[in-house]
């Protein structure tokens, strides 16, 4: 019997890569992709561990899982930064461009 490719391993890898690429999209796109990559990677690794003689390897699943974790962390950090930034400038500054510019200059020390 010929060994097969592990189901969902490549999908996990692709979603992990996309999670890293989209981490600067306010976390809205990258965070769910990272979570899905992590879940699919775990599922594929579990399936490989149950029947290792049926599959080639779990390398893509491991890579997808790791990239999913890194993507989740980067997206979470970016979401926290955006939340902190809006907290510091205040909602009233979003309506007044001059006040917004002043607050941004205060934050970044210019």
Long-range contacts (C-beta under 8 A, 24 or more apart in sequence): 1-54, 3-53, 3-54, 3-55, 3-56, 4-54, 4-55, 4-56, 5-55, 5-56, 6-44, 6-47, 6-48, 6-55, 6-56, 6-57, 6-58, 6-60, 6-61, 7-44, 7-47, 8-40, 8-41, 8-43, 8-44, 8-47, 8-61, 9-41, 9-44, 9-58, 9-59, 9-60, 9-61, 9-64, 10-60, 10-64, 11-40, 11-64, 12-37, 12-38, 12-40, 12-41, 12-44, 12-60, 12-61, 12-64, 12-65, 12-68, 13-37, 13-60, 13-61, 13-63, 13-64, 13-67, 14-64, 15-40, 15-64, 15-68, 16-41, 16-63, 16-64, 16-65, 16-66, 16-67, 16-68, 16-70, 16-71, 17-67, 19-67, 19-68, 19-70, 19-71, 19-72, 19-75, 20-67, 20-70, 20-71, 20-74, 23-71, 23-74, 23-75, 23-78, 24-78, 26-78, 26-79, 26-82, 27-75, 27-76, 27-78, 27-79, 27-82, 30-71, 30-74, 30-75, 31-71, 31-72, 31-75, 31-76, 31-79, 33-68, 33-71, 34-67, 34-68, 34-69, 34-70, 34-71, 34-72, 34-75, 35-68, 35-72, 36-68, 37-64, 37-65, 37-67, 37-68, 37-71, 38-65, 38-68, 38-69, 38-72, 40-64, 41-65, 41-66, 41-68
